[in-house]
């Protein structure tokens, strides 16, 4: 009886641990997308600032 109970406990233990592991893997799979989006946003901001500086330089050349 004790061994059967022990097996049942192990099965329950595995069923409790596996979902947590899968959720953690899902989180790891989801995080890089958000990181990539953040990097793209930063790149877009840099592009905007570069454009702004280019226009500023052009207008400064025109004013001279």
RANORKA-V395054 format. One record per residue. N is the residue number from 1. RES is the residue in three letters. OMEGA is omega in whole degrees, -180 to 180 (999 if undefined). D_FIRST is the distance of its C-alpha to the first C-alpha in whole Angstrom. Layout:
N/RES/OMEGA/D_FIRST + N/RES/OMEGA/D_FIRST
//
This chain:
1/UNK/-177/0 + 2/UNK/-180/4 + 3/UNK/178/5 + 4/UNK/178/5 + 5/UNK/180/6 + 6/UNK/178/9 + 7/UNK/178/10 + 8/UNK/179/11 + 9/UNK/179/12 + 10/UNK/-180/14 + 11/UNK/178/15 + 12/UNK/180/17 + 13/UNK/180/18 + 14/UNK/-179/20 + 15/UNK/177/21 + 16/UNK/-175/22 + 17/UNK/-176/24 + 18/UNK/179/26 + 19/UNK/179/28 + 20/UNK/-180/29 + 21/UNK/-180/30 + 22/UNK/179/32 + 23/UNK/179/34 + 24/UNK/178/35 + 25/UNK/179/36 + 26/UNK/178/38 + 27/UNK/-180/40 + 28/UNK/179/41 + 29/UNK/-176/42 + 30/UNK/-173/44 + 31/UNK/-178/46 + 32/UNK/178/48 + 33/UNK/179/50 + 34/UNK/179/50 + 35/UNK/180/52 + 36/UNK/179/54 + 37/UNK/179/55 + 38/UNK/-180/56 + 39/UNK/179/58 + 40/UNK/178/60 + 41/UNK/179/61 + 42/UNK/179/62 + 43/UNK/179/64 + 44/UNK/179/66 + 45/UNK/-179/67 + 46/UNK/179/68 + 47/UNK/179/70 + 48/UNK/-178/71 + 49/UNK/178/73 + 50/UNK/179/74 + 51/UNK/-179/76 + 52/UNK/-179/77 + 53/UNK/178/79 + 54/UNK/179/80 + 55/UNK/-179/82 + 56/UNK/179/83 + 57/UNK/-180/85 + 58/UNK/-178/86 + 59/UNK/177/88 + 60/UNK/178/89 + 61/UNK/180/91 + 62/UNK/-178/92 + 63/UNK/-177/93 + 64/UNK/999/95
//
